[in-house]
Amino acid sequence: MEGHMKYKGFTYSQELDIEPEECTKIFHYVTTPDGHTRNMDWSSYSTPTQHDFELFVDLGLPDRNHPALHFEGRNFFCPLDRNDLFKIKMDILSLAVIGV
């Protein structure tokens, strides 16, 4: 596995699936502080930045089924990207402002 990042005891890693004469897909993983590794719901065609990974951890390791992403026109089959993390963060902040 390549592409390691660390934050608050969580570790990001990736594995490349290189298809000759096609495309390269990236499989993303997060290892929790207690040593469990799980898939990171992130696009297979991009790598999160350190900031993206930190926000992902701070948001509680969200996935594409997060309620903030349930709006008309969003394809639920799509994995997360930076814009989705921003939408989730804004949803959490707006709920905090109104006291929910």
C-alpha positions in Angstrom: 0.0 0.0 0.0 1.2 3.5 -0.8 0.2 7.1 0.0 0.2 7.2 3.8 -1.2 10.1 5.8 -1.7 10.3 9.6 -4.1 12.3 11.7 -5.4 11.9 15.3 -4.2 8.3 15.3 -5.9 7.5 12.0 -3.8 6.4 9.0 -4.7 6.7 5.3 -3.3 4.3 2.8 -4.1 3.4 -0.8 -3.6 0.6 -3.2 -3.3 1.1 -6.9 -5.0 -1.1 -9.4 -3.2 -0.5 -12.7 -5.0 -1.8 -15.7 -2.7 -2.0 -18.7 -3.9 0.2 -21.5 -6.9 1.4 -19.5 -7.1 3.4 -16.3 -5.6 3.2 -12.8 -8.1 2.9 -9.9 -7.2 3.8 -6.4 -8.5 1.9 -3.4 -8.6 4.0 -0.3 -8.3 2.7 3.3 -8.4 4.2 6.8 -6.9 2.4 9.8 -8.5 3.5 13.0 -6.5 4.1 16.2 -7.5 0.7 17.5 -6.0 -1.0 14.4 -9.1 -1.7 12.3 -8.8 -1.1 8.6 -11.9 -0.2 6.5 -12.5 1.2 3.1 -12.6 5.0 2.7 -15.6 6.0 0.6 -13.7 8.2 -1.8 -13.4 8.4 -5.6 -11.3 5.8 -7.2 -9.8 8.3 -9.6 -8.4 10.9 -7.1 -6.4 10.9 -3.9 -7.6 13.0 -1.0 -5.2 15.7 0.2 -4.0 15.8 3.8 -6.7 18.5 4.5 -9.4 16.2 2.9 -8.2 13.3 5.1 -8.3 15.4 8.3 -11.8 16.7 7.5 -12.9 13.2 6.7 -11.7 12.1 10.2 -13.2 15.1 11.9 -16.5 14.5 10.3 -16.6 10.9 11.7 -15.6 8.9 8.6 -18.7 9.7 6.6 -19.9 7.8 3.6 -22.1 8.6 0.6 -25.2 7.8 2.6 -24.8 10.8 4.9 -28.1 12.7 5.3 -26.5 16.0 4.2 -25.9 14.4 0.8 -29.6 13.4 0.3 -30.7 16.0 -2.3 -32.3 15.8 -5.6 -29.9 15.2 -8.4 -27.1 13.6 -6.4 -26.2 10.1 -7.6 -26.0 7.9 -4.5 -23.7 5.5 -6.3 -20.9 8.0 -6.4 -18.2 7.9 -3.7 -17.3 11.0 -1.8 -15.1 13.9 -2.9 -14.0 17.2 -1.4 -17.3 18.9 -2.3 -19.2 16.3 -0.4 -17.1 16.8 2.7 -17.8 20.5 2.5 -21.5 19.9 2.2 -21.4 17.6 5.2 -19.4 20.2 7.2 -21.8 23.0 6.3 -24.8 20.8 7.3 -23.2 20.1 10.7 -22.4 23.8 11.3 -25.9 24.9 10.3 -27.5 22.4 12.7 -25.2 23.7 15.5 -26.2 27.3 14.8 -29.9 26.5 15.1 -29.3 24.3 18.2 -30.2 20.9 16.9 
